[in-house]
Structure formats: C-alpha cells, structure tokens
C-alpha cells in the first residue's frame, strides 16, 4: 500500500521556529520569491490562497523547498487516499472567468480605459496590502498591453482582494467600478 502524497495546494502551513529565525537572520539565503512566500505563511492560508500573492510562480515547488528547508510545516492537510501532489500553480484557466452581461467587448475599450483599469487594479492592491506586497500580481497587471490580457488578470486580482477582510467587504463596489473601464 502506498502512502498518500500531500496536495500542497490545499494544505495550510505555518512557520517553524527555524522559519521564523530565517526571516530575521537570512542565514539560509533563500531566493527572494521563496523568502516572500515564507513571510506570507501565517498558519491560516492554503497553498492555493498563498498563490494569489505569487501569480505566475509555481507555488507548490516553492512550498516544497520551504518544507525541505524546515522553514514551514503542514498544520492542516486535505490529503486523502488517491490524492497526488499537484505540480502546477494557479493559472487563468483554473480560476473563474470574468463574465457579466454588462461587460463591453474588449476591442471596444479605448487605451485610456485600459490605463484606467490597470491603475485601478494596482492602486486597490497597493491601498489594501501596501506597495511592497503582491509584486508579482502588480507586475503582471502592469505588463498587460490589451484589455483582453488585463481581463485574464482579473481572477487573480479578485482572489487577492477577497483575501483581505476589509477589502472583501467593499469588493462588490470595487468590481462595479472596475467593470466600467475593463
């Protein structure tokens, strides 16, 4: 009988004592993105929730590295027999699509509206989480050169904003404002 493998994407992680020391001392010289993920680990969020802050990165590999370095530990596992280790992070196809009957076709949006939508998404993230958090998502939003590309970032933006208690309360209003220009 084989041992079930942890689905790190659905496990909850906490920092170990060694992980807390690593944040203070940087003795293990972790790469910047892995260190950022270590800082985000709080004992409450799953790998999937943490991936919202690390858009475009393979969070499972990063969590595996932190586990190997004894910087984090699993505090809650959703593993069941038959589950296997996920090897991919969140991508646009695995998240809910941006859809509303009132949304204009992307080709009808002006460059000014694209810029307004980009700025709105970045400003709301910065206002909620600070300018040095969610950098991967902010970079992804900033690099969008079309409304269609920006709409592909919407699920990550929405998920990130919903993770904060204060912004999740006003999220419907923020979405309404964003829909006017995206």
Beta strands, then each sheet from edge to edge (+ up, - down):
strand 1: 12-15
strand 2: 72-76
sheet 1: 1+ 2-
end
